Amino acid sequence: MKHLSLIALIIFLTACASAGNKAVEGLTQEDVKKSITLNQTTSDQVRQLFGSPMETSYTDGGLEIWKYEYVDASALTAETVGSAILTLGLAGSKSKGTKYELTLLFNDDGTVKKFNMNDSAVEAGTGIF
């Protein structure tokens, strides 16, 4: 009985994980289109909407690029539960979820030139997974 309680606790504590900027969680391309007007919305306004970017880079021509991302994943998968029950987790674990990524390219004057919003399925595993 003690082992089952320990297994349940391990699964519960590792069941969900998230990382990144929560402001972009669940956003779609249409949501961003409603918030940003090309060649008008400034970097200050973007920062007010989404906070500070996770990554900043520059094009060869010197234009600024901001990247926001958020990953929401769950380790409560059949593989992880099976590993926890049959091998006390020694066989590894697997998590599945969604990654949201917003990338913005700014003009020289600090207004948004282009943007792209993506969401994609992500998987990660340890051990034999």
Secondary structure, 3 states (H helix, E strand, C coil): CHHHHHHHHHHHHCCEEEEECHHHCCCCHHHHHHHCCCCCCEHHHHHHHHCCCCEEEECCCCCEEEEEEEEEEECCCHHHHHHHHHHCCCCCCEEEEEEEEEEEEECCCCEEEEEEEEEEEEEEECCCC
